[in-house]
Amino acid sequence: MDKEILKKIIYDQHQVIQDTIIVDRDVELESNANYVLVGLRRVGKTTLLYKRVQDLIKSGVEWNQIIYINFDDERLIDFKLNDFDDILLVAEEMSSKKHYFYFDEIQNIDDWEKFAIRVANQGYKVDITGSNAKMLSNEVAAKLGGRYIMKEILPYSFKEYLRANNLNNDAYSTKEIAKINNILEQYFIYGGFPASIDFKNKREYVSSVYQKVLYNDIITHNKVRSEKGMKLLIKKISESVMQDISYTRLQNIITGIGYKISKDVIIDYCGYIKDSFLLFTLENYFASFVDKSSNPKYYFRDNGILNLFGEAKRTALLENIVAINLYRYNYEMYYLKGNKVDIDFYLPSNKTLIQVAYSLSDSLTYDREVSNLINYANDKEEELKLIIVTYDEKRIIEINNKKIYVIPLKEFLLNN
């Protein structure tokens, strides 16, 4: 690798970092630890590295000690594993002091983890980002274990989204509350991609992110043969949010439309989609070990992407955003289905049951959601916390000496 090109890439990146204004994230990173930050494209992994660099500079570290390489840079298109040694040589030429290495989208380089292990073993400070879930695989985690902390980064939480819009949740005046409610609706529909805030046409921006993930991280990366089949699969999964759906059912739906595709291919394609960080899944707590992964519920990691598919129903968007928020806080989480029970979210460690209903004003909806919670809780000796998340309703329902807390979405997102 031409060392002058590497230097130019590094110095260009220094300027970008200096010019970047950063919104504080509610992500805790130990200053002395090495991290592998993973997640969907455009969720802010790079900006978190920028913040790490800016903090170092404020502490007295010199810019020549900062070695920042973004492997999405087209000047590195022919970069191979052996070229990592040239980065170390360039670092020594730039400064004789301690070096701090930052490698962005490193999954573009085959066998990158070998170099990552070597520099960590040599005592260098290293942070890494990637947009491929295989970086979180047990194999990679085992290799990097003890040297790096693996951490997934999600799009903005609602608190962070408010902060990026120069608002906070301590609103008392009618005007301030109205602003927050407007921002909530925006977040609900268009999701929390950080850069989307600067776009008037947020849907168009979110669509561009999705297309990048679809073609680069799913179709091209995995050499998918049926582009139309993959697109159709993602669309059908989007229509199944709120419902468990098996691989067999997905296969039947797609073949019924006219695409010949095997169950094994469906399983592979679903794996590719999850590997891109587009989706995460929930398993049925009641299912046997063998069956837990065969009938999952699928959720999108950002509401904006879910909303791209034919203007998703608001009820589906509500359940999806609740799922994201629970996932964000690393709760042990399942759904419950069976024995006349159908509950959206079960958090066993927190002894909490959560139902999602856009509104309880309809008597049928009220009876369904309330009875599911009460019937299940009545059969249990332990005390369970019962919650129904709605879009904007709040009250306490008391039945059989049990309380169900009806919580509006805004409160759920801000006080979770």
C-alpha positions as CSV (number, residue, x, y, z in Angstrom):
1,M,0.0,0.0,0.0
2,D,1.3,3.5,-0.9
3,K,2.2,5.1,2.4
4,E,1.6,8.6,1.0
5,I,-1.9,7.7,0.2
6,L,-2.4,6.3,3.7
7,K,-1.1,9.6,5.2
8,K,-3.4,11.6,3.0
9,I,-6.4,9.5,4.1
10,I,-5.4,10.0,7.7
11,Y,-4.9,13.7,7.5
12,D,-8.2,14.1,5.5
13,Q,-10.0,12.3,8.2
14,H,-8.4,14.5,10.9
15,Q,-10.0,17.5,9.2
16,V,-13.4,15.8,9.0
17,I,-13.3,15.0,12.7
18,Q,-12.3,18.5,13.6
19,D,-15.2,19.9,11.6
20,T,-17.9,17.5,13.0
21,I,-20.3,18.9,15.6
22,I,-21.4,16.0,17.8
23,V,-24.6,15.3,19.7
24,D,-24.0,13.5,22.9
25,R,-25.2,9.9,22.9
26,D,-26.4,7.9,25.9
27,V,-23.8,5.3,25.1
28,E,-21.2,4.5,27.8
29,L,-17.8,3.7,26.6
30,E,-14.9,3.1,28.9
31,S,-12.0,5.4,28.1
32,N,-9.3,2.7,28.4
33,A,-11.1,-0.1,26.7
34,N,-10.9,-1.3,23.1
35,Y,-14.2,-1.5,21.4
36,V,-15.8,-3.1,18.4
37,L,-18.9,-1.0,17.6
38,V,-21.4,-2.8,15.4
39,G,-24.8,-2.0,14.0
40,L,-26.9,-0.9,11.0
41,R,-25.4,1.6,8.6
42,R,-25.7,5.3,9.5
43,V,-26.7,4.8,13.1
44,G,-23.8,6.9,14.4
45,K,-21.0,4.4,15.0
46,T,-18.5,6.6,13.2
47,T,-19.6,9.7,15.1
48,L,-19.0,7.9,18.4
49,L,-15.4,7.2,17.3
50,Y,-15.1,10.9,16.4
51,K,-16.2,11.8,19.9
52,R,-13.6,9.4,21.3
53,V,-10.9,11.3,19.2
54,Q,-12.2,14.7,20.1
55,D,-12.0,13.8,23.8
56,L,-8.5,12.6,23.4
57,I,-7.4,15.9,21.7
58,K,-9.0,17.8,24.6
59,S,-7.0,15.8,27.0
60,G,-3.7,16.8,25.3
61,V,-3.2,14.0,22.7
62,E,-1.7,15.4,19.5
63,W,-3.4,14.9,16.1
64,N,-0.4,13.0,14.7
65,Q,-1.0,10.3,17.3
66,I,-4.5,9.7,15.9
67,I,-4.5,7.1,13.1
68,Y,-8.1,7.0,11.7
69,I,-8.8,4.8,8.7
70,N,-12.2,4.5,7.0
71,F,-12.2,1.3,4.9
72,D,-15.2,2.6,2.9
73,D,-12.8,5.0,1.3
74,E,-12.4,4.2,-2.4
75,R,-8.7,4.8,-2.2
76,L,-8.5,1.6,-0.2
77,I,-10.4,-0.6,-2.6
78,D,-7.4,-2.9,-3.1
79,F,-6.4,-3.0,0.6
80,K,-5.5,-6.5,1.8
81,L,-4.6,-8.0,5.2
82,N,-0.8,-7.6,4.6
83,D,-1.3,-3.9,4.1
84,F,-2.1,-3.4,7.7
85,D,1.6,-3.4,8.4
86,D,1.9,-0.2,6.3
87,I,-0.5,1.5,8.6
88,L,1.8,0.8,11.5
89,L,4.8,2.1,9.6
90,V,2.9,5.3,8.7
91,A,2.0,5.7,12.3
92,E,5.7,5.6,13.4
93,E,6.5,8.1,10.7
94,M,3.8,10.5,11.9
95,S,4.7,10.4,15.6
96,S,7.1,8.7,18.0
97,K,4.5,9.0,20.8
98,K,1.7,6.6,21.7
99,H,-0.7,5.9,18.8
100,Y,-4.5,5.6,18.9
101,F,-6.0,3.5,16.1
102,Y,-9.5,3.9,14.8
103,F,-10.7,1.5,12.0
104,D,-14.1,2.3,10.4
105,E,-16.1,-0.4,8.5
106,I,-13.2,-2.8,8.9
107,Q,-15.4,-5.8,7.9
108,N,-14.5,-4.8,4.3
109,I,-11.1,-6.4,4.8
110,D,-11.0,-10.2,4.9
111,D,-9.4,-11.7,8.1
112,W,-9.3,-8.3,9.7
113,E,-9.6,-9.8,13.2
114,K,-6.1,-11.3,12.9
115,F,-4.6,-7.8,12.7
116,A,-7.0,-6.5,15.4
117,I,-5.7,-9.2,17.8
118,R,-2.1,-8.5,17.0
119,V,-2.2,-4.7,17.7
120,A,-4.3,-5.2,20.9
121,N,-1.7,-7.8,22.1
122,Q,1.0,-5.2,21.4
123,G,-0.8,-2.8,23.8
124,Y,-2.1,-0.3,21.2
125,K,-5.4,1.5,21.9
126,V,-7.8,0.4,19.1
127,D,-11.5,1.1,18.4
128,I,-13.3,-0.6,15.4
129,T,-16.6,-0.3,13.7
130,G,-18.5,-2.6,11.4
131,S,-21.9,-3.1,9.7
132,N,-22.1,-6.8,9.6
133,A,-23.6,-9.0,12.3
134,K,-21.0,-11.7,11.6
135,M,-18.6,-9.4,13.6
136,L,-20.7,-10.4,16.6
137,S,-20.6,-14.1,15.8
138,N,-19.4,-16.5,18.5
139,E,-16.3,-17.3,16.5
140,V,-15.2,-13.7,16.2
141,A,-16.2,-12.8,19.7
142,A,-14.1,-15.8,21.0
143,K,-11.1,-14.6,19.0
144,L,-11.4,-11.0,20.2
145,G,-12.5,-11.9,23.8
146,G,-10.5,-10.2,26.5
147,R,-9.1,-7.7,24.1
148,Y,-12.2,-5.9,22.8
149,I,-15.6,-5.1,24.1
150,M,-18.3,-5.9,21.5
151,K,-21.1,-3.3,21.5
152,E,-24.1,-2.8,19.2
153,I,-25.1,0.8,18.4
154,L,-28.7,1.6,17.5
155,P,-30.3,4.7,15.9
156,Y,-31.2,7.5,18.2
157,S,-33.3,6.8,21.2
158,F,-36.2,9.3,21.6
159,K,-34.2,11.2,24.3
160,E,-31.3,11.5,22.0
161,Y,-33.6,12.5,19.1
162,L,-35.0,15.3,21.3
163,R,-31.4,16.4,22.2
164,A,-30.4,16.5,18.5
165,N,-33.4,18.8,17.9
166,N,-32.3,21.1,20.8
167,L,-35.1,19.9,23.1
168,N,-35.3,18.0,26.3
169,N,-38.0,16.1,28.1
170,D,-38.4,18.6,30.9
171,A,-41.2,20.5,29.2
172,Y,-43.9,22.3,31.1
173,S,-45.4,25.0,28.9
174,T,-48.1,24.2,26.3
175,K,-45.8,25.3,23.5
176,E,-42.9,23.1,24.6
177,I,-45.1,20.1,25.1
178,A,-46.6,20.7,21.6
179,K,-43.0,20.7,20.1
180,I,-42.1,17.5,21.8
181,N,-45.4,15.9,20.6
182,N,-44.6,16.9,17.1
183,I,-41.1,15.5,17.3
184,L,-42.5,12.3,18.7
185,E,-44.7,11.9,15.7
186,Q,-41.7,12.6,13.5
187,Y,-39.6,10.0,15.3
188,F,-42.5,7.5,15.2
189,I,-42.9,7.7,11.4
190,Y,-39.3,8.3,10.2
191,G,-37.2,6.7,12.9
192,G,-34.0,7.7,14.6
193,F,-31.2,7.8,12.0
194,P,-29.1,10.7,13.2
195,A,-28.5,12.4,9.8
196,S,-32.3,12.3,9.0
197,I,-32.8,15.2,11.3
198,D,-31.1,17.5,8.7
199,F,-33.3,16.4,5.8
200,K,-36.7,17.9,5.0
201,N,-37.6,14.8,3.1
202,K,-36.8,12.3,5.8
203,R,-38.5,9.4,4.1
204,E,-36.2,9.8,1.0
205,Y,-33.1,9.8,3.3
206,V,-34.3,6.6,5.1
207,S,-35.0,5.0,1.8
208,S,-31.4,5.7,0.6
209,V,-30.0,4.1,3.8
210,Y,-32.2,1.0,3.2
211,Q,-31.1,0.7,-0.4
212,K,-27.5,0.8,0.6
213,V,-28.1,-1.9,3.2
214,L,-30.2,-4.0,0.7
215,Y,-27.7,-3.9,-2.2
216,N,-24.4,-3.7,-0.4
217,D,-24.8,-5.6,2.8
218,I,-27.4,-8.2,1.8
219,I,-27.5,-8.8,-2.0
220,T,-23.9,-8.1,-3.1
221,H,-22.1,-9.2,0.0
222,N,-24.0,-12.6,0.1
223,K,-24.1,-13.0,-3.7
224,V,-27.9,-13.3,-3.6
225,R,-29.2,-14.9,-6.8
226,S,-32.8,-13.7,-6.6
227,E,-32.9,-9.9,-6.0
228,K,-36.6,-9.8,-6.5
229,G,-37.1,-12.8,-4.1
230,M,-35.0,-11.0,-1.4
231,K,-37.0,-7.8,-1.8
232,L,-40.3,-9.6,-1.6
233,L,-39.1,-11.5,1.5
234,I,-38.3,-8.3,3.3
235,K,-41.6,-6.8,2.3
236,K,-43.5,-9.9,3.6
237,I,-41.6,-9.8,6.8
238,S,-42.6,-6.1,7.2
239,E,-46.2,-7.1,6.8
240,S,-45.8,-9.7,9.6
241,V,-44.6,-7.4,12.3
242,M,-46.8,-8.1,15.4
243,Q,-47.1,-11.8,14.3
244,D,-44.9,-14.8,14.7
245,I,-44.2,-16.3,11.3
246,S,-42.3,-19.5,10.3
247,Y,-39.9,-20.2,7.5
248,T,-42.5,-22.5,6.0
249,R,-45.1,-19.8,6.1
250,L,-42.8,-17.3,4.4
251,Q,-41.9,-19.9,1.7
252,N,-45.6,-20.5,1.0
253,I,-46.4,-16.8,0.8
254,I,-43.6,-16.2,-1.7
255,T,-44.1,-19.3,-3.8
256,G,-47.9,-18.5,-3.8
257,I,-47.0,-15.1,-5.5
258,G,-45.1,-17.0,-8.2
259,Y,-41.5,-17.1,-7.0
260,K,-40.0,-20.6,-6.8
261,I,-37.8,-20.6,-3.7
262,S,-36.9,-23.4,-1.3
263,K,-37.3,-23.3,2.5
264,D,-33.5,-23.6,2.8
265,V,-33.0,-20.5,0.7
266,I,-35.6,-18.7,2.8
267,I,-33.6,-19.6,5.9
268,D,-30.4,-18.4,4.4
269,Y,-32.0,-15.1,3.2
270,C,-33.4,-14.4,6.6
271,G,-30.0,-15.0,8.1
272,Y,-28.5,-12.5,5.6
273,I,-31.1,-9.9,6.6
274,K,-30.3,-10.3,10.3
275,D,-26.6,-10.2,9.6
276,S,-27.1,-6.7,8.0
277,F,-28.6,-5.5,11.3
278,L,-31.8,-4.7,9.5
279,L,-33.9,-6.9,11.8
280,F,-33.9,-8.6,15.1
281,T,-36.1,-11.5,16.3
282,L,-38.1,-12.5,19.4
283,E,-38.7,-16.1,20.4
284,N,-41.8,-17.6,22.1
285,Y,-41.0,-18.3,25.7
286,F,-43.4,-21.3,25.7
287,A,-41.7,-23.0,22.7
288,S,-39.4,-25.9,23.1
289,F,-35.7,-25.3,22.6
290,V,-35.8,-26.8,19.1
291,D,-38.8,-24.8,18.1
292,K,-37.8,-21.4,19.6
293,S,-36.1,-20.1,16.5
294,S,-38.6,-21.6,14.0
295,N,-41.5,-19.2,14.7
296,P,-40.0,-15.9,15.6
297,K,-41.5,-12.4,15.6
298,Y,-39.5,-10.0,13.4
299,Y,-38.9,-6.4,14.2
300,F,-37.0,-3.7,12.3
301,R,-34.2,-1.8,14.1
302,D,-35.7,1.5,13.0
303,N,-39.3,2.6,12.5
304,G,-38.3,4.7,9.4
305,I,-37.3,1.6,7.5
306,L,-40.5,-0.3,8.5
307,N,-42.6,2.6,7.3
308,L,-41.0,2.4,3.8
309,F,-43.1,-0.7,3.1
310,G,-46.5,0.7,2.0
311,E,-46.9,3.1,4.8
312,A,-47.0,0.6,7.7
313,K,-50.0,0.6,9.9
314,R,-49.7,2.7,13.0
315,T,-50.3,-0.2,15.3
316,A,-47.4,-2.1,13.7
317,L,-45.2,1.0,14.1
318,L,-46.2,1.3,17.7
319,E,-45.3,-2.3,18.5
320,N,-42.1,-2.0,16.6
321,I,-40.9,1.1,18.4
322,V,-41.7,-0.5,21.8
323,A,-39.7,-3.6,20.7
324,I,-36.7,-1.4,19.7
325,N,-36.8,0.4,23.1
326,L,-36.8,-2.8,25.0
327,Y,-34.1,-4.2,22.8
328,R,-32.0,-1.1,23.4
329,Y,-31.8,-1.7,27.1
330,N,-30.7,-5.4,26.7
331,Y,-33.7,-6.8,28.4
332,E,-34.1,-10.6,28.3
333,M,-37.2,-10.5,26.2
334,Y,-39.7,-13.0,24.7
335,Y,-43.3,-13.1,23.4
336,L,-45.9,-15.5,24.9
337,K,-48.2,-17.5,22.7
338,G,-50.0,-20.7,23.7
339,N,-52.5,-22.0,26.2
340,K,-55.0,-19.2,25.3
341,V,-52.3,-16.6,26.0
342,D,-51.1,-14.1,23.5
343,I,-48.8,-11.4,25.0
344,D,-46.5,-9.1,23.0
345,F,-43.5,-8.9,25.4
346,Y,-42.5,-10.9,28.4
347,L,-39.4,-9.7,30.5
348,P,-38.8,-12.7,32.9
349,S,-35.9,-11.0,34.7
350,N,-38.1,-7.9,35.4
351,K,-41.3,-10.0,35.9
352,T,-43.0,-7.7,33.4
353,L,-45.7,-8.3,30.8
354,I,-46.3,-5.7,28.1
355,Q,-49.1,-5.4,25.6
356,V,-49.2,-2.8,22.8
357,A,-52.4,-1.3,21.6
358,Y,-52.7,1.9,19.7
359,S,-55.9,2.8,21.7
360,L,-58.1,1.1,24.2
361,S,-61.2,3.2,23.2
362,D,-62.5,0.2,21.3
363,S,-64.2,-2.3,23.6
364,L,-63.0,-5.4,21.7
365,T,-59.4,-4.2,21.9
366,Y,-59.8,-3.3,25.6
367,D,-61.2,-6.7,26.4
368,R,-58.5,-8.6,24.4
369,E,-55.5,-6.8,25.8
370,V,-56.7,-6.6,29.4
371,S,-57.9,-10.3,29.6
372,N,-54.6,-11.6,28.2
373,L,-52.7,-9.9,30.9
374,I,-55.1,-10.7,33.8
375,N,-55.7,-14.3,32.8
376,Y,-51.9,-15.0,32.7
377,A,-51.2,-13.1,35.9
378,N,-54.0,-14.9,37.7
379,D,-52.3,-18.3,37.0
380,K,-49.0,-17.1,38.5
381,E,-48.0,-17.0,42.2
382,E,-45.3,-14.4,41.6
383,E,-46.3,-10.7,41.4
384,L,-46.1,-9.5,37.8
385,K,-46.0,-5.9,36.5
386,L,-48.6,-5.5,33.9
387,I,-48.3,-2.7,31.3
388,I,-50.2,-1.7,28.1
389,V,-48.4,0.8,25.9
390,T,-50.7,3.1,23.8
391,Y,-49.9,6.0,21.6
392,D,-51.3,8.7,23.9
393,E,-53.6,7.2,26.6
394,K,-52.8,7.0,30.3
395,R,-54.6,5.4,33.3
396,I,-54.6,2.5,35.7
397,I,-57.0,-0.4,35.3
398,E,-57.7,-2.4,38.5
399,I,-59.2,-5.9,38.2
400,N,-59.1,-8.8,40.7
401,N,-56.6,-6.8,42.9
402,K,-54.3,-6.5,40.0
403,K,-53.2,-3.2,38.4
404,I,-52.5,-2.6,34.7
405,Y,-50.6,0.5,34.0
406,V,-51.7,2.1,30.7
407,I,-48.7,4.2,29.5
408,P,-48.5,6.6,26.6
409,L,-45.7,6.0,24.2
410,K,-43.9,9.3,25.0
411,E,-43.7,8.4,28.7
412,F,-42.6,4.8,27.9
413,L,-39.7,6.1,25.7
414,L,-38.6,8.8,28.1
415,N,-38.8,6.9,31.4
416,N,-38.0,3.3,30.4
